[in-house]
């Protein structure tokens, strides 16, 4: 998964998800129970990963990486 790519995750019929750990990565999963969406993306290696919402729905994510990022 690319660092800046936000991917949609398949929601099962029972409203659960099945995802595997990605070795060497910190992955953020957003479960939007209002609209039934599930998204995932890699967190910033050094810095902040910010999730924005609009009217109760996931709107976007952005990364504020520190100067120590590789």
mmCIF file of the N, C-alpha and C atoms, coordinates in Angstrom:
data_MODEL
# 
_entry.id   MODEL 
# 
loop_
_atom_site.group_PDB 
_atom_site.id 
_atom_site.type_symbol 
_atom_site.label_atom_id 
_atom_site.label_alt_id 
_atom_site.label_comp_id 
_atom_site.label_asym_id 
_atom_site.label_entity_id 
_atom_site.label_seq_id 
_atom_site.pdbx_PDB_ins_code 
_atom_site.Cartn_x 
_atom_site.Cartn_y 
_atom_site.Cartn_z 
_atom_site.occupancy 
_atom_site.B_iso_or_equiv 
_atom_site.pdbx_formal_charge 
_atom_site.auth_seq_id 
_atom_site.auth_comp_id 
_atom_site.auth_asym_id 
_atom_site.auth_atom_id 
_atom_site.pdbx_PDB_model_num 
ATOM 1   N N  . UNK A 1 1  ? 0.854   -1.178 0.000  1.00 0.00 ? 1  UNK A N  1 
ATOM 2   C CA . UNK A 1 1  ? 0.000   0.000  0.000  1.00 0.00 ? 1  UNK A CA 1 
ATOM 3   C C  . UNK A 1 1  ? 0.893   1.233  0.000  1.00 0.00 ? 1  UNK A C  1 
ATOM 4   N N  . UNK A 1 2  ? 0.647   2.131  -0.907 1.00 0.00 ? 2  UNK A N  1 
ATOM 5   C CA . UNK A 1 2  ? 1.402   3.372  -0.985 1.00 0.00 ? 2  UNK A CA 1 
ATOM 6   C C  . UNK A 1 2  ? 1.094   4.239  0.229  1.00 0.00 ? 2  UNK A C  1 
ATOM 7   N N  . UNK A 1 3  ? 2.080   5.005  0.683  1.00 0.00 ? 3  UNK A N  1 
ATOM 8   C CA . UNK A 1 3  ? 1.919   5.821  1.886  1.00 0.00 ? 3  UNK A CA 1 
ATOM 9   C C  . UNK A 1 3  ? 0.772   6.821  1.769  1.00 0.00 ? 3  UNK A C  1 
ATOM 10  N N  . UNK A 1 4  ? 0.574   7.376  0.616  1.00 0.00 ? 4  UNK A N  1 
ATOM 11  C CA . UNK A 1 4  ? -0.452  8.414  0.447  1.00 0.00 ? 4  UNK A CA 1 
ATOM 12  C C  . UNK A 1 4  ? -1.765  7.889  -0.139 1.00 0.00 ? 4  UNK A C  1 
ATOM 13  N N  . UNK A 1 5  ? -1.839  6.622  -0.358 1.00 0.00 ? 5  UNK A N  1 
ATOM 14  C CA . UNK A 1 5  ? -3.036  6.035  -0.966 1.00 0.00 ? 5  UNK A CA 1 
ATOM 15  C C  . UNK A 1 5  ? -4.053  5.674  0.121  1.00 0.00 ? 5  UNK A C  1 
ATOM 16  N N  . UNK A 1 6  ? -5.290  6.137  -0.063 1.00 0.00 ? 6  UNK A N  1 
ATOM 17  C CA . UNK A 1 6  ? -6.376  5.767  0.845  1.00 0.00 ? 6  UNK A CA 1 
ATOM 18  C C  . UNK A 1 6  ? -7.198  4.709  0.134  1.00 0.00 ? 6  UNK A C  1 
ATOM 19  N N  . UNK A 1 7  ? -7.261  3.527  0.726  1.00 0.00 ? 7  UNK A N  1 
ATOM 20  C CA . UNK A 1 7  ? -7.957  2.404  0.099  1.00 0.00 ? 7  UNK A CA 1 
ATOM 21  C C  . UNK A 1 7  ? -9.268  2.116  0.811  1.00 0.00 ? 7  UNK A C  1 
ATOM 22  N N  . UNK A 1 8  ? -10.250 1.694  0.044  1.00 0.00 ? 8  UNK A N  1 
ATOM 23  C CA . UNK A 1 8  ? -11.509 1.247  0.609  1.00 0.00 ? 8  UNK A CA 1 
ATOM 24  C C  . UNK A 1 8  ? -11.346 -0.211 1.029  1.00 0.00 ? 8  UNK A C  1 
ATOM 25  N N  . UNK A 1 9  ? -11.921 -0.570 2.159  1.00 0.00 ? 9  UNK A N  1 
ATOM 26  C CA . UNK A 1 9  ? -11.851 -1.929 2.685  1.00 0.00 ? 9  UNK A CA 1 
ATOM 27  C C  . UNK A 1 9  ? -13.243 -2.547 2.572  1.00 0.00 ? 9  UNK A C  1 
ATOM 28  N N  . UNK A 1 10 ? -13.283 -3.822 2.191  1.00 0.00 ? 10 UNK A N  1 
ATOM 29  C CA . UNK A 1 10 ? -14.569 -4.510 2.028  1.00 0.00 ? 10 UNK A CA 1 
ATOM 30  C C  . UNK A 1 10 ? -15.219 -4.761 3.381  1.00 0.00 ? 10 UNK A C  1 
ATOM 31  N N  . UNK A 1 11 ? -16.475 -4.396 3.464  1.00 0.00 ? 11 UNK A N  1 
ATOM 32  C CA . UNK A 1 11 ? -17.267 -4.611 4.672  1.00 0.00 ? 11 UNK A CA 1 
ATOM 33  C C  . UNK A 1 11 ? -18.055 -5.902 4.486  1.00 0.00 ? 11 UNK A C  1 
ATOM 34  N N  . UNK A 1 12 ? -17.934 -6.821 5.436  1.00 0.00 ? 12 UNK A N  1 
ATOM 35  C CA . UNK A 1 12 ? -18.628 -8.105 5.361  1.00 0.00 ? 12 UNK A CA 1 
ATOM 36  C C  . UNK A 1 12 ? -20.121 -7.915 5.655  1.00 0.00 ? 12 UNK A C  1 
ATOM 37  N N  . UNK A 1 13 ? -20.921 -8.927 5.347  1.00 0.00 ? 13 UNK A N  1 
ATOM 38  C CA . UNK A 1 13 ? -22.369 -8.855 5.587  1.00 0.00 ? 13 UNK A CA 1 
ATOM 39  C C  . UNK A 1 13 ? -22.719 -8.609 7.051  1.00 0.00 ? 13 UNK A C  1 
ATOM 40  N N  . UNK A 1 14 ? -21.869 -9.100 7.975  1.00 0.00 ? 14 UNK A N  1 
ATOM 41  C CA . UNK A 1 14 ? -22.132 -8.906 9.403  1.00 0.00 ? 14 UNK A CA 1 
ATOM 42  C C  . UNK A 1 14 ? -21.494 -7.616 9.935  1.00 0.00 ? 14 UNK A C  1 
ATOM 43  N N  . UNK A 1 15 ? -21.101 -6.728 9.024  1.00 0.00 ? 15 UNK A N  1 
ATOM 44  C CA . UNK A 1 15 ? -20.504 -5.425 9.322  1.00 0.00 ? 15 UNK A CA 1 
ATOM 45  C C  . UNK A 1 15 ? -19.121 -5.525 9.952  1.00 0.00 ? 15 UNK A C  1 
ATOM 46  N N  . UNK A 1 16 ? -18.426 -6.634 9.743  1.00 0.00 ? 16 UNK A N  1 
ATOM 47  C CA . UNK A 1 16 ? -17.056 -6.785 10.217 1.00 0.00 ? 16 UNK A CA 1 
ATOM 48  C C  . UNK A 1 16 ? -16.100 -6.626 9.048  1.00 0.00 ? 16 UNK A C  1 
ATOM 49  N N  . UNK A 1 17 ? -14.802 -6.569 9.358  1.00 0.00 ? 17 UNK A N  1 
ATOM 50  C CA . UNK A 1 17 ? -13.781 -6.497 8.313  1.00 0.00 ? 17 UNK A CA 1 
ATOM 51  C C  . UNK A 1 17 ? -12.739 -7.575 8.586  1.00 0.00 ? 17 UNK A C  1 
ATOM 52  N N  . UNK A 1 18 ? -12.013 -7.948 7.553  1.00 0.00 ? 18 UNK A N  1 
ATOM 53  C CA . UNK A 1 18 ? -10.915 -8.895 7.679  1.00 0.00 ? 18 UNK A CA 1 
ATOM 54  C C  . UNK A 1 18 ? -9.690  -8.247 7.058  1.00 0.00 ? 18 UNK A C  1 
ATOM 55  N N  . UNK A 1 19 ? -8.748  -7.858 7.892  1.00 0.00 ? 19 UNK A N  1 
ATOM 56  C CA . UNK A 1 19 ? -7.506  -7.228 7.440  1.00 0.00 ? 19 UNK A CA 1 
ATOM 57  C C  . UNK A 1 19 ? -6.332  -7.903 8.121  1.00 0.00 ? 19 UNK A C  1 
ATOM 58  N N  . UNK A 1 20 ? -5.213  -7.991 7.424  1.00 0.00 ? 20 UNK A N  1 
ATOM 59  C CA . UNK A 1 20 ? -4.006  -8.572 7.987  1.00 0.00 ? 20 UNK A CA 1 
ATOM 60  C C  . UNK A 1 20 ? -3.020  -7.467 8.352  1.00 0.00 ? 20 UNK A C  1 
ATOM 61  N N  . UNK A 1 21 ? -2.178  -7.770 9.340  1.00 0.00 ? 21 UNK A N  1 
ATOM 62  C CA . UNK A 1 21 ? -1.092  -6.862 9.696  1.00 0.00 ? 21 UNK A CA 1 
ATOM 63  C C  . UNK A 1 21 ? -0.157  -6.723 8.510  1.00 0.00 ? 21 UNK A C  1 
ATOM 64  N N  . UNK A 1 22 ? 0.408   -5.540 8.334  1.00 0.00 ? 22 UNK A N  1 
ATOM 65  C CA . UNK A 1 22 ? 1.414   -5.309 7.308  1.00 0.00 ? 22 UNK A CA 1 
ATOM 66  C C  . UNK A 1 22 ? 2.737   -5.086 8.026  1.00 0.00 ? 22 UNK A C  1 
ATOM 67  N N  . UNK A 1 23 ? 3.621   -6.099 8.023  1.00 0.00 ? 23 UNK A N  1 
ATOM 68  C CA . UNK A 1 23 ? 4.886   -5.993 8.753  1.00 0.00 ? 23 UNK A CA 1 
ATOM 69  C C  . UNK A 1 23 ? 5.666   -4.721 8.392  1.00 0.00 ? 23 UNK A C  1 
ATOM 70  N N  . UNK A 1 24 ? 6.145   -4.030 9.426  1.00 0.00 ? 24 UNK A N  1 
ATOM 71  C CA . UNK A 1 24 ? 6.941   -2.830 9.229  1.00 0.00 ? 24 UNK A CA 1 
ATOM 72  C C  . UNK A 1 24 ? 6.138   -1.570 8.971  1.00 0.00 ? 24 UNK A C  1 
ATOM 73  N N  . UNK A 1 25 ? 4.807   -1.645 9.056  1.00 0.00 ? 25 UNK A N  1 
ATOM 74  C CA . UNK A 1 25 ? 3.967   -0.479 8.778  1.00 0.00 ? 25 UNK A CA 1 
ATOM 75  C C  . UNK A 1 25 ? 2.961   -0.260 9.898  1.00 0.00 ? 25 UNK A C  1 
ATOM 76  N N  . UNK A 1 26 ? 2.596   1.000  10.097 1.00 0.00 ? 26 UNK A N  1 
ATOM 77  C CA . UNK A 1 26 ? 1.483   1.349  10.970 1.00 0.00 ? 26 UNK A CA 1 
ATOM 78  C C  . UNK A 1 26 ? 0.357   1.770  10.038 1.00 0.00 ? 26 UNK A C  1 
ATOM 79  N N  . UNK A 1 27 ? -0.744  1.034  10.069 1.00 0.00 ? 27 UNK A N  1 
ATOM 80  C CA . UNK A 1 27 ? -1.872  1.287  9.184  1.00 0.00 ? 27 UNK A CA 1 
ATOM 81  C C  . UNK A 1 27 ? -3.055  1.774  10.020 1.00 0.00 ? 27 UNK A C  1 
ATOM 82  N N  . UNK A 1 28 ? -3.695  2.832  9.560  1.00 0.00 ? 28 UNK A N  1 
ATOM 83  C CA . UNK A 1 28 ? -4.867  3.397  10.224 1.00 0.00 ? 28 UNK A CA 1 
ATOM 84  C C  . UNK A 1 28 ? -6.106  2.881  9.491  1.00 0.00 ? 28 UNK A C  1 
ATOM 85  N N  . UNK A 1 29 ? -7.073  2.382  10.249 1.00 0.00 ? 29 UNK A N  1 
ATOM 86  C CA . UNK A 1 29 ? -8.340  1.929  9.669  1.00 0.00 ? 29 UNK A CA 1 
ATOM 87  C C  . UNK A 1 29 ? -9.437  2.808  10.236 1.00 0.00 ? 29 UNK A C  1 
ATOM 88  N N  . UNK A 1 30 ? -10.225 3.421  9.355  1.00 0.00 ? 30 UNK A N  1 
ATOM 89  C CA . UNK A 1 30 ? -11.329 4.286  9.759  1.00 0.00 ? 30 UNK A CA 1 
ATOM 90  C C  . UNK A 1 30 ? -12.630 3.533  9.504  1.00 0.00 ? 30 UNK A C  1 
ATOM 91  N N  . UNK A 1 31 ? -13.394 3.302  10.582 1.00 0.00 ? 31 UNK A N  1 
ATOM 92  C CA . UNK A 1 31 ? -14.687 2.634  10.498 1.00 0.00 ? 31 UNK A CA 1 
ATOM 93  C C  . UNK A 1 31 ? -15.772 3.694  10.613 1.00 0.00 ? 31 UNK A C  1 
ATOM 94  N N  . UNK A 1 32 ? -16.457 3.999  9.520  1.00 0.00 ? 32 UNK A N  1 
ATOM 95  C CA . UNK A 1 32 ? -17.503 5.015  9.502  1.00 0.00 ? 32 UNK A CA 1 
ATOM 96  C C  . UNK A 1 32 ? -18.853 4.310  9.636  1.00 0.00 ? 32 UNK A C  1 
ATOM 97  N N  . UNK A 1 33 ? -19.348 4.240  10.872 1.00 0.00 ? 33 UNK A N  1 
ATOM 98  C CA . UNK A 1 33 ? -20.613 3.569  11.136 1.00 0.00 ? 33 UNK A CA 1 
ATOM 99  C C  . UNK A 1 33 ? -21.829 4.345  10.667 1.00 0.00 ? 33 UNK A C  1 
ATOM 100 N N  . UNK A 1 34 ? -21.662 5.629  10.363 1.00 0.00 ? 34 UNK A N  1 
ATOM 101 C CA . UNK A 1 34 ? -22.780 6.440  9.871  1.00 0.00 ? 34 UNK A CA 1 
ATOM 102 C C  . UNK A 1 34 ? -23.087 6.090  8.418  1.00 0.00 ? 34 UNK A C  1 
ATOM 103 N N  . UNK A 1 35 ? -22.044 5.998  7.586  1.00 0.00 ? 35 UNK A N  1 
ATOM 104 C CA . UNK A 1 35 ? -22.234 5.743  6.159  1.00 0.00 ? 35 UNK A CA 1 
ATOM 105 C C  . UNK A 1 35 ? -21.830 4.336  5.726  1.00 0.00 ? 35 UNK A C  1 
ATOM 106 N N  . UNK A 1 36 ? -21.305 3.540  6.662  1.00 0.00 ? 36 UNK A N  1 
ATOM 107 C CA . UNK A 1 36 ? -20.939 2.168  6.338  1.00 0.00 ? 36 UNK A CA 1 
ATOM 108 C C  . UNK A 1 36 ? -19.703 2.043  5.472  1.00 0.00 ? 36 UNK A C  1 
ATOM 109 N N  . UNK A 1 37 ? -18.800 3.019  5.561  1.00 0.00 ? 37 UNK A N  1 
ATOM 110 C CA . UNK A 1 37 ? -17.551 2.993  4.800  1.00 0.00 ? 37 UNK A CA 1 
ATOM 111 C C  . UNK A 1 37 ? -16.401 2.548  5.699  1.00 0.00 ? 37 UNK A C  1 
ATOM 112 N N  . UNK A 1 38 ? -15.436 1.865  5.108  1.00 0.00 ? 38 UNK A N  1 
ATOM 113 C CA . UNK A 1 38 ? -14.220 1.500  5.818  1.00 0.00 ? 38 UNK A CA 1 
ATOM 114 C C  . UNK A 1 38 ? -13.054 1.889  4.923  1.00 0.00 ? 38 UNK A C  1 
ATOM 115 N N  . UNK A 1 39 ? -12.111 2.646  5.455  1.00 0.00 ? 39 UNK A N  1 
ATOM 116 C CA . UNK A 1 39 ? -10.933 3.094  4.696  1.00 0.00 ? 39 UNK A CA 1 
ATOM 117 C C  . UNK A 1 39 ? -9.683  2.733  5.475  1.00 0.00 ? 39 UNK A C  1 
ATOM 118 N N  . UNK A 1 40 ? -8.567  2.554  4.751  1.00 0.00 ? 40 UNK A N  1 
ATOM 119 C CA . UNK A 1 40 ? -7.288  2.319  5.415  1.00 0.00 ? 40 UNK A CA 1 
ATOM 120 C C  . UNK A 1 40 ? -6.189  3.054  4.683  1.00 0.00 ? 40 UNK A C  1 
ATOM 121 N N  . UNK A 1 41 ? -5.165  3.439  5.449  1.00 0.00 ? 41 UNK A N  1 
ATOM 122 C CA . UNK A 1 41 ? -4.010  4.121  4.876  1.00 0.00 ? 41 UNK A CA 1 
ATOM 123 C C  . UNK A 1 41 ? -2.865  4.032  5.863  1.00 0.00 ? 41 UNK A C  1 
ATOM 124 N N  . UNK A 1 42 ? -1.662  4.205  5.355  1.00 0.00 ? 42 UNK A N  1 
ATOM 125 C CA . UNK A 1 42 ? -0.474  4.126  6.191  1.00 0.00 ? 42 UNK A CA 1 
ATOM 126 C C  . UNK A 1 42 ? -0.283  5.436  6.951  1.00 0.00 ? 42 UNK A C  1 
ATOM 127 N N  . UNK A 1 43 ? 0.078   5.329  8.215  1.00 0.00 ? 43 UNK A N  1 
ATOM 128 C CA . UNK A 1 43 ? 0.350   6.508  9.041  1.00 0.00 ? 43 UNK A CA 1 
ATOM 129 C C  . UNK A 1 43 ? 1.696   7.112  8.659  1.00 0.00 ? 43 UNK A C  1 
ATOM 130 N N  . UNK A 1 44 ? 1.880   8.376  9.020  1.00 0.00 ? 44 UNK A N  1 
ATOM 131 C CA . UNK A 1 44 ? 3.167   9.038  8.797  1.00 0.00 ? 44 UNK A CA 1 
ATOM 132 C C  . UNK A 1 44 ? 4.242   8.303  9.570  1.00 0.00 ? 44 UNK A C  1 
ATOM 133 N N  . UNK A 1 45 ? 5.420   8.149  8.978  1.00 0.00 ? 45 UNK A N  1 
ATOM 134 C CA . UNK A 1 45 ? 6.512   7.449  9.668  1.00 0.00 ? 45 UNK A CA 1 
ATOM 135 C C  . UNK A 1 45 ? 6.996   8.261  10.863 1.00 0.00 ? 45 UNK A C  1 
ATOM 136 N N  . UNK A 1 46 ? 7.134   9.572  10.697 1.00 0.00 ? 46 UNK A N  1 
ATOM 137 C CA . UNK A 1 46 ? 7.504   10.490 11.766 1.00 0.00 ? 46 UNK A CA 1 
ATOM 138 C C  . UNK A 1 46 ? 6.609   11.716 11.603 1.00 0.00 ? 46 UNK A C  1 
ATOM 139 N N  . UNK A 1 47 ? 5.735   11.972 12.531 1.00 0.00 ? 47 UNK A N  1 
ATOM 140 C CA . UNK A 1 47 ? 4.870   13.141 12.425 1.00 0.00 ? 47 UNK A CA 1 
ATOM 141 C C  . UNK A 1 47 ? 3.432   12.801 12.762 1.00 0.00 ? 47 UNK A C  1 
ATOM 142 N N  . UNK A 1 48 ? 2.516   13.571 12.195 1.00 0.00 ? 48 UNK A N  1 
ATOM 143 C CA . UNK A 1 48 ? 1.095   13.426 12.494 1.00 0.00 ? 48 UNK A CA 1 
ATOM 144 C C  . UNK A 1 48 ? 0.339   12.869 11.297 1.00 0.00 ? 48 UNK A C  1 
ATOM 145 N N  . UNK A 1 49 ? -0.655  12.047 11.587 1.00 0.00 ? 49 UNK A N  1 
ATOM 146 C CA . UNK A 1 49 ? -1.626  11.618 10.591 1.00 0.00 ? 49 UNK A CA 1 
ATOM 147 C C  . UNK A 1 49 ? -2.959  12.184 11.060 1.00 0.00 ? 49 UNK A C  1 
ATOM 148 N N  . UNK A 1 50 ? -3.561  13.046 10.260 1.00 0.00 ? 50 UNK A N  1 
ATOM 149 C CA . UNK A 1 50 ? -4.775  13.754 10.657 1.00 0.00 ? 50 UNK A CA 1 
ATOM 150 C C  . UNK A 1 50 ? -5.950  13.250 9.831  1.00 0.00 ? 50 UNK A C  1 
ATOM 151 N N  . UNK A 1 51 ? -7.050  12.936 10.517 1.00 0.00 ? 51 UNK A N  1 
ATOM 152 C CA . UNK A 1 51 ? -8.275  12.493 9.854  1.00 0.00 ? 51 UNK A CA 1 
ATOM 153 C C  . UNK A 1 51 ? -9.291  13.620 9.986  1.00 0.00 ? 51 UNK A C  1 
ATOM 154 N N  . UNK A 1 52 ? -9.837  14.072 8.860  1.00 0.00 ? 52 UNK A N  1 
ATOM 155 C CA . UNK A 1 52 ? -10.850 15.130 8.882  1.00 0.00 ? 52 UNK A CA 1 
ATOM 156 C C  . UNK A 1 52 ? -12.207 14.549 8.533  1.00 0.00 ? 52 UNK A C  1 
ATOM 157 N N  . UNK A 1 53 ? -13.231 15.071 9.192  1.00 0.00 ? 53 UNK A N  1 
ATOM 158 C CA . UNK A 1 53 ? -14.606 14.674 8.896  1.00 0.00 ? 53 UNK A CA 1 
ATOM 159 C C  . UNK A 1 53 ? -15.405 15.905 8.491  1.00 0.00 ? 53 UNK A C  1 
ATOM 160 N N  . UNK A 1 54 ? -16.500 15.654 7.790  1.00 0.00 ? 54 UNK A N  1 
ATOM 161 C CA . UNK A 1 54 ? -17.405 16.723 7.389  1.00 0.00 ? 54 UNK A CA 1 
ATOM 162 C C  . UNK A 1 54 ? -18.823 16.188 7.492  1.00 0.00 ? 54 UNK A C  1 
ATOM 163 N N  . UNK A 1 55 ? -19.631 16.842 8.301  1.00 0.00 ? 55 UNK A N  1 
ATOM 164 C CA . UNK A 1 55 ? -21.013 16.415 8.523  1.00 0.00 ? 55 UNK A CA 1 
ATOM 165 C C  . UNK A 1 55 ? -21.083 14.963 8.975  1.00 0.00 ? 55 UNK A C  1 
ATOM 166 N N  . UNK A 1 56 ? -20.135 14.581 9.831  1.00 0.00 ? 56 UNK A N  1 
ATOM 167 C CA . UNK A 1 56 ? -20.129 13.243 10.395 1.00 0.00 ? 56 UNK A CA 1 
ATOM 168 C C  . UNK A 1 56 ? -19.588 12.156 9.492  1.00 0.00 ? 56 UNK A C  1 
ATOM 169 N N  . UNK A 1 57 ? -19.062 12.525 8.327  1.00 0.00 ? 57 UNK A N  1 
ATOM 170 C CA . UNK A 1 57 ? -18.545 11.541 7.366  1.00 0.00 ? 57 UNK A CA 1 
ATOM 171 C C  . UNK A 1 57 ? -17.042 11.765 7.178  1.00 0.00 ? 57 UNK A C  1 
ATOM 172 N N  . UNK A 1 58 ? -16.301 10.662 6.973  1.00 0.00 ? 58 UNK A N  1 
ATOM 173 C CA . UNK A 1 58 ? -14.877 10.755 6.677  1.00 0.00 ? 58 UNK A CA 1 
ATOM 174 C C  . UNK A 1 58 ? -14.703 11.617 5.428  1.00 0.00 ? 58 UNK A C  1 
ATOM 175 N N  . UNK A 1 59 ? -13.883 12.651 5.522  1.00 0.00 ? 59 UNK A N  1 
ATOM 176 C CA . UNK A 1 59 ? -13.670 13.548 4.385  1.00 0.00 ? 59 UNK A CA 1 
ATOM 177 C C  . UNK A 1 59 ? -12.296 13.333 3.758  1.00 0.00 ? 59 UNK A C  1 
ATOM 178 N N  . UNK A 1 60 ? -11.245 13.364 4.586  1.00 0.00 ? 60 UNK A N  1 
ATOM 179 C CA . UNK A 1 60 ? -9.905  13.172 4.038  1.00 0.00 ? 60 UNK A CA 1 
ATOM 180 C C  . UNK A 1 60 ? -8.920  12.913 5.172  1.00 0.00 ? 60 UNK A C  1 
ATOM 181 N N  . UNK A 1 61 ? -7.738  12.516 4.769  1.00 0.00 ? 61 UNK A N  1 
ATOM 182 C CA . UNK A 1 61 ? -6.625  12.349 5.706  1.00 0.00 ? 61 UNK A CA 1 
ATOM 183 C C  . UNK A 1 61 ? -5.437  13.089 5.132  1.00 0.00 ? 61 UNK A C  1 
ATOM 184 N N  . UNK A 1 62 ? -4.614  13.632 6.014  1.00 0.00 ? 62 UNK A N  1 
ATOM 185 C CA . UNK A 1 62 ? -3.379  14.239 5.536  1.00 0.00 ? 62 UNK A CA 1 
ATOM 186 C C  . UNK A 1 62 ? -2.280  13.974 6.538  1.00 0.00 ? 62 UNK A C  1 
ATOM 187 N N  . UNK A 1 63 ? -1.059  14.149 6.076  1.00 0.00 ? 63 UNK A N  1 
ATOM 188 C CA . UNK A 1 63 ? 0.116   13.780 6.831  1.00 0.00 ? 63 UNK A CA 1 
ATOM 189 C C  . UNK A 1 63 ? 0.990   15.010 7.042  1.00 0.00 ? 63 UNK A C  1 
ATOM 190 N N  . UNK A 1 64 ? 1.376   15.249 8.282  1.00 0.00 ? 64 UNK A N  1 
ATOM 191 C CA . UNK A 1 64 ? 2.278   16.333 8.628  1.00 0.00 ? 64 UNK A CA 1 
ATOM 192 C C  . UNK A 1 64 ? 3.555   15.679 9.132  1.00 0.00 ? 64 UNK A C  1 
ATOM 193 N N  . UNK A 1 65 ? 4.484   15.434 8.211  1.00 0.00 ? 65 UNK A N  1 
ATOM 194 C CA . UNK A 1 65 ? 5.698   14.699 8.539  1.00 0.00 ? 65 UNK A CA 1 
ATOM 195 C C  . UNK A 1 65 ? 6.752   15.642 9.092  1.00 0.00 ? 65 UNK A C  1 
ATOM 196 N N  . UNK A 1 66 ? 7.491   15.177 10.081 1.00 0.00 ? 66 UNK A N  1 
ATOM 197 C CA . UNK A 1 66 ? 8.555   15.988 10.677 1.00 0.00 ? 66 UNK A CA 1 
ATOM 198 C C  . UNK A 1 66 ? 9.791   15.988 9.769  1.00 0.00 ? 66 UNK A C  1 
ATOM 199 N N  . UNK A 1 67 ? 10.728  16.832 10.104 1.00 0.00 ? 67 UNK A N  1 
ATOM 200 C CA . UNK A 1 67 ? 11.946  16.926 9.311  1.00 0.00 ? 67 UNK A CA 1 
ATOM 201 C C  . UNK A 1 67 ? 12.833  15.700 9.474  1.00 0.00 ? 67 UNK A C  1 
ATOM 202 N N  . UNK A 1 68 ? 12.497  14.825 10.431 1.00 0.00 ? 68 UNK A N  1 
ATOM 203 C CA . UNK A 1 68 ? 13.287  13.619 10.652 1.00 0.00 ? 68 UNK A CA 1 
ATOM 204 C C  . UNK A 1 68 ? 12.826  12.458 9.779  1.00 0.00 ? 68 UNK A C  1 
ATOM 205 N N  . UNK A 1 69 ? 11.804  12.677 8.956  1.00 0.00 ? 69 UNK A N  1 
ATOM 206 C CA . UNK A 1 69 ? 11.282  11.602 8.092  1.00 0.00 ? 69 UNK A CA 1 
ATOM 207 C C  . UNK A 1 69 ? 12.357  11.172 7.109  1.00 0.00 ? 69 UNK A C  1 
ATOM 208 N N  . UNK A 1 70 ? 12.387  9.888  6.826  1.00 0.00 ? 70 UNK A N  1 
ATOM 209 C CA . UNK A 1 70 ? 13.384  9.342  5.907  1.00 0.00 ? 70 UNK A CA 1 
ATOM 210 C C  . UNK A 1 70 ? 12.931  9.453  4.481  1.00 0.00 ? 70 UNK A C  1 
# 
